[in-house]
């Protein structure tokens, strides 16, 4: 019976090195040999993941994307997938898995140096997503990329390190933190400014307009009332107010 097209074939161990012996199925091995095999694989996996982490560059080979306001696993990018394939000696083979009038599904087989399939990935894309931006070319490109990343993550068992979720755009953008709101002056500092304005008989409307322009020049929002003044601007405002002396109506 042939295997379903969407299942990556699992090879039976035909031969193990001399320290372990020869067997047709790892579960038929002796306990000591079986344990030695698993321990070796576990150590090799740690070594592999360490090498992958050191070989990939953030925001070049992978990046972080926001998921409902929270930071999730980094997203593996195409460049990072190519690095992993180079490390493992794998070559991709892309094929159309399914195509209809609504969507396109691509498959990616990763072949080892003996041209054996070691991993299979799939990626689908709806034509409607790219109807007004790139059309069929973009749909194909994104479906291929998704299939390729899926295959690479499967081949390297990298799901603990990366996800393959893609944005609708062809280029994935890294997560940027929202700027923190500025710390505003206290009520006591508001009174301090108001007292200084009264002391020097400064036109309050003119002074507030100047304070608002000052805030905007420092990349802050416009100011409608003194309570919106960032505390970082307090000293500059206090030093400037006397120069507006005798400007009251």
C-alpha positions as CSV (number, residue, x, y, z in Angstrom):
1,X,0.0,0.0,0.0
2,X,1.4,3.4,-1.0
3,X,1.7,6.1,1.6
4,X,-0.5,9.2,1.5
5,X,1.1,12.1,-0.3
6,X,0.9,14.3,2.8
7,X,2.8,12.0,5.1
8,X,6.6,12.2,5.5
9,X,7.9,8.6,5.2
10,X,9.6,7.3,8.3
11,X,12.7,5.2,7.5
12,X,13.4,2.0,9.4
13,X,16.9,1.7,10.7
14,X,18.8,-0.6,8.3
15,X,22.2,-0.3,9.8
16,X,23.7,1.3,12.9
17,X,27.4,1.8,13.5
18,X,29.5,-0.9,15.0
19,X,29.1,0.4,18.6
20,X,25.4,-0.3,18.4
21,X,25.1,-3.2,16.0
22,X,22.8,-4.0,13.1
23,X,19.1,-4.2,13.3
24,X,15.9,-3.9,11.2
25,X,13.9,-2.1,13.9
26,X,15.2,0.0,16.8
27,X,12.7,-1.5,19.1
28,X,14.2,-4.9,18.5
29,X,17.6,-3.7,19.8
30,X,19.0,-4.7,23.2
31,X,18.3,-2.3,26.0
32,X,21.9,-1.1,26.3
33,X,22.2,-0.5,22.5
34,X,18.8,1.2,22.4
35,X,19.7,3.5,25.3
36,X,23.1,4.3,23.7
37,X,21.3,5.2,20.4
38,X,18.8,7.5,22.1
39,X,21.4,9.2,24.2
40,X,23.5,9.8,21.1
41,X,20.5,11.3,19.2
42,X,19.6,13.5,22.2
43,X,23.1,14.8,22.4
44,X,23.3,15.4,18.7
45,X,20.1,17.3,18.7
46,X,21.4,19.7,21.4
47,X,24.6,20.2,19.4
48,X,22.5,20.8,16.2
49,X,20.2,23.4,17.9
50,X,23.3,25.2,19.4
51,X,24.9,25.4,15.9
52,X,21.6,26.7,14.4
53,X,21.2,29.4,17.0
54,X,24.7,30.6,16.5
55,X,24.5,30.5,12.7
56,X,21.3,32.6,12.4
57,X,21.1,36.4,12.7
58,X,18.0,38.1,14.2
59,X,16.0,40.3,11.8
60,X,17.9,38.7,8.9
61,X,17.3,34.9,9.3
62,X,14.4,35.2,11.8
63,X,12.4,37.9,13.5
64,X,9.8,38.3,16.2
65,X,6.2,39.2,15.3
66,X,3.4,40.4,17.6
67,X,0.6,37.9,18.3
68,X,-2.3,39.6,20.0
69,X,0.0,42.1,21.6
70,X,2.4,39.4,23.0
71,X,5.7,38.2,21.8
72,X,5.6,34.6,20.4
73,X,8.2,32.3,19.1
74,X,10.5,33.9,16.5
75,X,9.4,33.5,12.9
76,X,11.9,31.6,10.6
77,X,12.5,33.6,7.5
78,X,13.5,32.2,4.1
79,X,17.2,33.2,4.6
80,X,17.3,31.3,7.9
81,X,15.7,28.2,6.3
82,X,18.4,28.3,3.6
83,X,21.1,28.3,6.3
84,X,19.5,25.3,8.0
85,X,19.3,23.4,4.7
86,X,23.0,24.2,4.1
87,X,23.9,22.8,7.5
88,X,21.9,19.7,7.0
89,X,23.0,19.2,3.3
90,X,19.4,19.4,2.1
91,X,18.0,20.5,-1.3
92,X,14.4,21.6,-1.8
93,X,12.1,20.2,-4.6
94,X,9.0,22.3,-5.1
95,X,5.8,20.9,-6.7
96,X,2.2,22.0,-7.0
97,X,0.1,19.8,-4.6
98,X,-3.3,21.3,-5.5
99,X,-4.7,24.1,-7.5
100,X,-8.2,25.4,-8.0
101,X,-10.0,28.6,-8.8
102,X,-9.7,29.9,-5.2
103,X,-6.3,28.8,-3.9
104,X,-3.0,27.2,-4.6
105,X,-1.2,24.6,-2.5
106,X,2.5,23.9,-2.9
107,X,4.6,21.0,-1.5
108,X,8.3,21.1,-0.7
109,X,10.3,17.9,-0.4
110,X,13.8,18.2,1.1
111,X,16.3,15.8,-0.4
112,X,19.5,14.6,1.3
113,X,22.8,14.1,-0.4
114,X,21.6,10.6,-1.6
115,X,18.5,12.2,-3.1
116,X,16.3,10.6,-0.4
117,X,13.2,12.6,0.8
118,X,13.8,13.4,4.5
119,X,11.0,16.0,5.0
120,X,7.8,17.2,3.3
121,X,6.1,20.6,3.9
122,X,3.0,22.2,2.5
123,X,1.9,25.8,2.0
124,X,-1.5,27.1,0.8
125,X,-2.5,30.6,-0.3
126,X,-5.8,32.1,-1.4
127,X,-5.8,34.1,-4.6
128,X,-8.1,36.7,-3.2
129,X,-5.3,37.8,-0.8
130,X,-3.2,39.1,-3.6
131,X,-5.8,40.1,-6.2
132,X,-4.9,43.8,-5.9
133,X,-1.3,43.4,-5.0
134,X,0.9,41.1,-6.9
135,X,-1.7,38.7,-8.3
136,X,-0.7,35.1,-9.2
137,X,3.0,35.7,-8.9
138,X,2.7,36.8,-5.2
139,X,0.3,34.0,-4.4
140,X,2.8,31.4,-5.8
141,X,5.7,33.0,-4.0
142,X,4.0,33.0,-0.7
143,X,2.7,29.4,-1.0
144,X,6.2,28.2,-2.0
145,X,7.8,30.1,0.9
146,X,5.3,28.6,3.4
147,X,5.9,25.0,2.1
148,X,9.6,25.5,2.2
149,X,9.6,26.8,5.8
150,X,7.3,24.0,6.9
151,X,9.6,21.4,5.4
152,X,12.7,22.9,7.0
153,X,11.1,23.2,10.5
154,X,10.1,19.5,10.2
155,X,13.5,18.4,9.0
156,X,15.3,20.0,11.8
157,X,12.6,19.5,14.5
158,X,12.8,23.3,15.0
159,X,9.3,23.9,16.2
160,X,10.6,24.6,19.7
161,X,12.7,27.4,18.3
162,X,10.7,28.9,15.5
163,X,7.2,29.3,14.0
164,X,6.5,29.7,10.3
165,X,3.5,32.0,10.5
166,X,3.7,34.6,7.7
167,X,2.2,38.0,7.3
168,X,0.1,38.8,4.2
169,X,3.0,40.9,2.9
170,X,5.9,39.3,1.0
171,X,8.4,40.7,3.5
172,X,8.0,39.9,7.2
173,X,8.6,42.9,9.5
174,X,10.2,42.5,12.9
175,X,8.3,43.3,16.1
176,X,8.7,46.9,17.2
177,X,7.8,48.0,20.7
178,X,5.2,50.6,21.2
179,X,6.7,53.9,22.6
180,X,6.0,54.4,26.3
181,X,3.8,57.3,27.2
182,X,5.8,60.2,28.7
183,X,5.7,60.9,32.5
184,X,3.6,64.0,33.0
185,X,4.2,66.8,35.5
186,X,2.6,66.6,38.9
187,X,-0.3,68.8,40.2
188,X,2.2,70.6,42.4
189,X,4.4,71.4,39.3
190,X,1.3,72.6,37.4
191,X,0.7,75.1,40.3
192,X,4.3,76.1,40.1
193,X,4.0,77.0,36.4
194,X,0.7,78.8,37.0
195,X,2.2,80.9,39.9
196,X,5.2,81.8,37.7
197,X,2.9,82.9,34.9
198,X,0.9,85.1,37.3
199,X,4.0,86.5,38.9
200,X,5.4,87.7,35.5
201,X,2.0,88.7,34.2
202,X,2.4,86.4,31.1
203,X,-0.4,86.0,28.5
204,X,-1.6,82.5,29.4
205,X,-2.9,81.7,25.9
206,X,0.4,82.8,24.2
207,X,2.4,80.8,26.8
208,X,0.4,77.6,26.4
209,X,0.7,77.8,22.6
210,X,4.5,78.1,23.0
211,X,4.6,75.2,25.4
212,X,2.5,73.1,22.9
213,X,4.9,73.9,20.1
214,X,7.9,73.1,22.3
215,X,6.4,69.7,23.1
216,X,5.8,68.9,19.4
217,X,9.4,69.9,18.6
218,X,10.5,67.2,21.1
219,X,8.3,64.6,19.4
220,X,5.5,64.8,22.0
221,X,1.8,65.4,21.4
222,X,0.3,68.9,21.3
223,X,-0.6,70.3,24.7
224,X,-4.1,71.7,25.4
225,X,-3.7,72.0,29.2
226,X,-0.7,72.2,31.5
227,X,-1.4,68.8,33.0
228,X,-0.3,67.2,29.6
229,X,3.2,68.6,29.9
230,X,5.9,65.9,30.0
231,X,8.1,66.2,33.1
232,X,11.2,66.2,30.9
233,X,10.2,69.7,29.6
234,X,9.5,71.2,33.0
235,X,12.8,73.0,33.6
236,X,12.9,74.5,30.1
237,X,9.3,75.8,30.5
238,X,10.1,77.3,33.9
239,X,13.3,79.0,32.6
240,X,11.4,80.5,29.6
241,X,8.3,81.9,31.3
242,X,10.1,85.1,32.7
243,X,11.0,86.1,29.1
244,X,7.2,86.4,28.4
245,X,6.9,89.1,31.1
246,X,4.4,91.9,30.6
247,X,2.7,90.2,27.7
248,X,-0.7,90.0,29.4
249,X,-3.6,91.7,27.6
